[in-house]
Amino acid sequence: MKILVTGGAGFIGSNFIRMYLDRHPDDVVVNLDKLTYAGNLENLRDVEGDARYSFVKGDICDREAVDGVMPGCDAVVNFAAETHVDRSIGDPEGFLRTDIFGVHVLLESAREHGVGRFVQISTDEVYGPALGDPFPEDAPLNPRNPYSASKAGGEYLARSYFLTYGYPVIVTRGANNIGPNQYPEKALPLFTTNAIEGEPLPLYGSGEQERDYMHVLDHCAGVDLLLEKGEPGEIYNIGAGNHMRNIDMARFILRELGKSEDLIVHVRDREGHDFRYAIDSSKLRALGWSPEFDAEGAVRDAIRWYVANPAWWMPLKSGEYRDYYERMYRERLEEAGASG
C-alpha cells in the first residue's frame, strides 16, 4: 500500500510515519508538508534514508502540489493543520485556510484520483467543554475558539463527501497529545523546557482545567487501526482517559525534574478557555484499540524525552518562538509579578 501523510513533519504526523513504517514493512509513505514553524524535518531524520519514505514540500491548499503527490496513493491521512488555540485567537484566518480550504483541496484531489480511503484527523475540542459524562461521537458539536471551529468545519466538509459522493472518509477526534517532538508552544513541552532552564511556568488561571493527556503513540496506533478496520462515513473518538488537571501536570513535571513549585506562576487566563475535555472511546476500543500509557506514564515519558534531547528543542526556543512567547506571556508574567 502507498499512503499520503500530510503534515508529516509535525508532531503527530512524524510519530505516525515512524510507527507506520515500522509496522508495515512492505508499504510506502509520502510525506507532504509545508514546513511551517511547527514542521521540522529533524523529526524524521532517522527515516529519511529509508527507500519506502519520501518527502515533498508543499501546501495542502495548493491544488497543483497536491495533485503532484496523489496519483497511485491508496489512502490519505490528513494531519496537516494549524493547531494551537492561542495562535488561532490572534490570527484566525490562517486556521480557516488550512483547516477547511486545505481539506477541500485534498478531498477533491483524492476523489478524482480514486484514492480508496481518506482519514481526516480532527480533535476532541470540537465538542466544547465537557461538564458531565464523556462525549460519544454523536454528541452535538460546540466549538468555542477559532481553532476548534476550523477543525469542526474541516470534518463537516469531509463527512459531506461521504454523504454526497459516497467517498470513503473516516473522521477521528483525538484528545490532547503529548510526547516526543512536540513544538514547545504547547503546555507540556513549554512547562518542561522552561523548568529545565529554571524559567517560570506560566499557568493559565487557576490551572484547574482538565485534559485527557494521551501519549502520541497511542493516538497513532488508533489511526493505524482505523486505516485497516474503520468504517467509511464513521467518526471515532481517540482518547486514553488520562485525565489530569493542568496544575497537577505542572507539579508532576517539577517533581520529576527536582524543581521547586515556586516556578509555577498563575497568569491571566486566555479568552474562551474550555475548562474540561472528555470523550468516550468505546467505539474504537471495540475494534481492538487500547492505550499503552496511563496519565503519569505518558507525562513521564514525554518529560524524559525533552530531558534527553535538548539539541532538538533548544534551537527552537529562539527566533519565531521567542517572539511568540514574548507576545503571549511577557505581559501576563509582569502582571503576575514574575519574569521569564
C-alpha positions in Angstrom: 0.0 0.0 0.0 1.1 3.6 -0.7 -0.2 6.2 1.7 0.0 10.0 1.6 0.5 11.6 5.0 0.0 15.3 5.1 1.6 17.4 7.8 4.1 14.5 8.4 6.9 16.7 9.6 4.8 17.9 12.5 4.5 16.4 16.0 1.8 13.8 15.5 2.4 13.2 11.8 6.1 12.4 12.3 5.4 10.0 15.1 2.7 8.3 12.9 5.1 8.0 9.9 7.8 6.4 12.1 5.3 4.0 13.6 3.7 3.2 10.2 7.0 2.3 8.6 7.9 0.1 11.5 4.6 -1.7 11.4 4.1 -2.1 7.7 7.5 -3.0 6.1 6.0 -3.5 2.6 4.2 -0.2 2.4 5.3 3.2 1.1 4.8 6.6 2.7 4.8 10.0 1.0 5.0 13.0 3.4 3.6 16.3 2.1 4.4 19.2 4.4 4.5 22.9 4.0 7.2 23.2 6.8 5.6 26.0 8.8 7.2 26.9 12.1 5.9 23.7 13.7 7.1 21.4 10.8 10.6 20.1 11.3 12.4 17.6 9.1 14.7 16.8 12.1 11.7 14.9 13.4 12.2 12.3 10.7 15.9 12.3 10.3 16.1 8.7 11.3 13.9 7.5 8.4 15.0 9.9 5.6 17.2 7.3 4.1 14.5 4.7 4.0 13.6 3.8 0.4 10.0 3.4 1.5 9.7 7.0 2.6 9.8 10.3 0.6 9.2 13.9 1.5 7.7 16.6 -0.7 7.5 20.2 0.4 4.0 21.6 -0.4 0.9 23.2 0.9 -2.4 21.3 1.1 -4.1 24.4 -0.1 -2.1 24.3 -3.4 -4.0 22.0 -5.8 -1.1 21.6 -8.1 1.2 20.4 -5.3 -1.5 18.1 -4.0 -2.2 16.6 -7.5 1.5 16.1 -7.8 1.7 13.6 -5.0 -1.8 12.0 -5.1 -1.5 9.6 -8.1 -1.0 6.0 -7.0 -1.9 6.5 -3.4 -4.2 4.0 -1.7 -5.0 6.2 1.3 -4.6 9.7 2.7 -4.1 10.6 6.4 -4.5 14.3 6.9 -2.6 15.6 9.9 -1.9 18.9 8.2 -3.5 21.7 10.3 -2.9 24.9 12.2 -3.4 23.6 15.7 -2.6 26.0 18.5 -5.6 27.6 20.2 -3.7 30.6 21.4 -2.4 31.4 17.9 -6.0 31.0 16.5 -7.3 33.7 18.8 -4.7 36.2 17.5 -4.9 35.1 13.8 -7.9 33.1 12.8 -7.6 33.5 9.0 -4.7 31.0 8.6 -6.6 28.4 10.5 -9.7 28.7 8.3 -7.5 28.5 5.2 -5.6 25.3 6.2 -8.1 23.5 8.3 -11.1 24.0 6.0 -10.0 25.0 2.5 -7.0 22.7 2.6 -9.3 19.8 3.5 -11.4 20.7 0.5 -8.4 20.6 -1.9 -7.2 17.2 -0.5 -10.7 15.7 -0.8 -11.2 16.9 -4.4 -7.8 15.5 -5.5 -8.2 12.2 -3.6 -11.7 11.7 -5.0 -10.6 12.5 -8.6 -7.6 10.2 -8.3 -9.6 7.3 -6.9 -7.8 7.1 -3.6 -9.6 4.4 -1.6 -9.6 5.8 1.9 -9.3 9.2 3.5 -8.7 9.7 7.2 -9.4 13.3 8.5 -7.7 13.9 11.8 -9.8 16.2 14.0 -9.9 17.0 17.7 -12.0 16.4 20.8 -12.1 20.2 21.1 -14.9 20.4 18.6 -17.3 19.1 21.3 -16.5 22.1 23.5 -16.3 21.8 27.3 -17.4 18.5 28.9 -19.2 19.3 32.1 -20.7 15.8 32.6 -20.1 12.4 31.1 -17.5 11.9 28.3 -18.9 12.8 24.9 -19.8 10.0 22.4 -19.3 10.6 18.7 -23.0 11.6 18.2 -22.8 14.4 20.7 -23.6 17.9 19.4 -20.6 20.0 18.5 -19.9 23.2 20.3 -16.5 24.6 19.2 -15.7 27.8 21.2 -12.5 29.2 19.6 -11.3 29.7 16.0 -9.1 26.6 16.1 -11.8 24.2 17.1 -14.3 25.9 14.8 -12.0 25.5 11.9 -11.5 21.8 12.7 -15.2 21.3 13.0 -15.6 22.9 9.6 -13.0 20.6 8.1 -14.6 17.4 9.4 -18.1 18.5 8.4 -16.7 19.0 4.9 -15.0 15.6 4.9 -18.2 13.8 6.0 -20.2 15.7 3.4 -18.0 14.0 0.8 -19.2 10.6 2.1 -22.8 11.6 2.3 -22.8 13.4 -1.1 -20.4 11.4 -3.2 -20.1 8.2 -1.2 -16.4 8.9 -0.9 -14.8 6.7 1.9 -14.0 9.2 4.6 -13.3 8.4 8.2 -13.0 11.2 10.9 -11.1 10.9 14.1 -11.4 13.1 17.1 -8.3 12.9 19.2 -7.6 14.0 22.8 -4.6 16.2 23.8 -1.5 14.5 22.5 1.9 14.6 24.4 5.2 13.0 23.6 8.4 13.4 21.5 8.9 16.2 19.0 6.0 18.4 20.2 6.7 22.1 19.4 7.4 23.9 22.7 4.4 26.3 22.5 2.1 23.5 23.9 1.6 23.1 27.6 3.7 20.1 28.4 6.9 20.9 26.4 6.5 24.6 27.4 6.5 23.7 31.1 9.1 21.0 30.8 11.7 23.1 28.9 11.0 26.2 31.0 11.5 24.1 34.1 14.8 22.6 32.8 16.0 26.2 32.2 14.8 27.5 35.5 12.2 29.8 33.9 8.7 30.4 35.2 5.9 28.0 34.2 3.1 30.4 33.0 -0.1 28.6 34.1 -3.4 29.9 32.8 -5.8 31.0 35.6 -6.2 28.6 38.5 -4.7 25.7 36.5 -7.7 23.5 37.3 -8.5 23.0 33.6 -8.6 19.3 32.9 -7.4 17.5 29.8 -7.0 13.9 28.6 -3.2 13.8 28.1 -2.8 10.9 25.7 0.6 9.7 24.5 1.1 10.4 20.8 2.0 6.8 20.1 -1.4 5.7 21.5 -3.1 8.1 19.1 -1.0 7.0 16.2 -1.9 3.3 16.9 -5.6 4.2 16.8 -5.2 5.9 13.5 -3.3 3.0 12.1 -6.1 0.6 13.2 -8.7 2.8 11.6 -6.9 2.7 8.3 -7.5 -1.1 8.4 -10.7 -1.5 10.2 -12.5 1.8 10.3 -16.0 2.1 8.7 -16.3 4.7 5.9 -18.5 7.6 6.9 -18.0 7.0 10.6 -16.4 9.2 13.3 -14.1 7.7 16.0 -13.0 9.3 19.3 -9.4 8.5 20.3 -8.9 9.3 23.9 -7.0 7.4 26.6 -9.0 8.6 29.6 -5.7 10.1 31.1 -7.5 13.0 32.8 -5.2 15.4 34.6 -5.5 19.0 35.7 -3.0 21.4 34.2 -1.8 22.4 37.7 -1.2 18.7 38.6 0.7 18.2 35.4 2.9 21.3 36.2 3.6 19.9 39.7 4.3 16.5 38.3 6.8 17.9 35.9 8.6 19.8 38.6 8.8 16.8 40.9 10.2 14.7 38.1 12.9 17.3 37.4 13.6 18.0 41.1 12.5 21.6 40.7 10.6 23.9 43.1 6.9 24.6 42.7 7.8 28.2 43.1 8.4 28.2 39.4 4.6 28.0 38.8 3.2 31.4 38.1 -0.6 31.8 37.7 -1.2 34.2 34.8 -4.2 35.8 33.3 -6.3 33.1 31.5 -6.8 33.0 27.8 -10.0 34.1 26.2 -12.8 31.4 26.0 -10.6 28.8 27.7 -12.6 25.5 27.8 -12.5 24.0 31.3 -12.6 20.3 30.6 -12.5 17.9 27.6 -13.6 14.3 27.9 -14.5 11.8 25.2 -15.9 8.2 25.1 -13.6 6.0 23.0 -15.6 2.7 23.4 -16.3 2.6 19.7 -12.6 2.5 18.9 -11.9 0.1 21.8 -14.4 -2.3 20.3 -12.2 -2.6 17.3 -9.3 -3.7 19.5 -7.5 -0.5 20.4 -6.4 0.3 23.9 -3.8 2.8 25.2 -0.5 1.6 26.5 0.3 4.7 28.6 -1.7 5.9 31.7 -1.6 9.6 32.6 1.6 9.6 34.7 3.3 7.2 32.3 2.5 9.4 29.3 3.7 12.6 31.0 6.8 11.0 32.4 7.8 9.5 29.0 7.4 13.0 27.4 9.4 14.7 30.1 12.3 12.2 29.8 12.4 12.8 26.0 12.9 16.6 26.5 15.5 16.0 29.1 17.4 13.7 26.7 17.0 15.9 23.6 18.0 19.5 24.4 19.7 19.7 21.0 16.2 19.3 19.4 14.3 21.9 21.4 16.9 24.5 22.4 17.3 25.9 18.9 13.5 26.1 18.5 13.2 28.4 21.6 14.7 31.3 19.8 13.6 33.3 16.8 10.0 32.8 15.9 9.2 31.0 19.1 10.8 33.7 21.3 8.8 36.4 19.6 5.6 34.3 20.1 6.5 33.7 23.7 7.0 37.4 24.4 3.7 38.3 22.8 1.8 35.6 24.8 3.4 35.7 28.2 5.6 38.7 28.8 2.7 41.0 29.8 0.9 38.2 31.7 4.1 37.4 33.7 4.6 41.0 34.5 1.0 41.4 35.7 1.7 38.4 38.0 4.9 40.0 39.3 7.2 37.4 37.6 9.7 37.5 34.8 10.9 34.9 32.4 
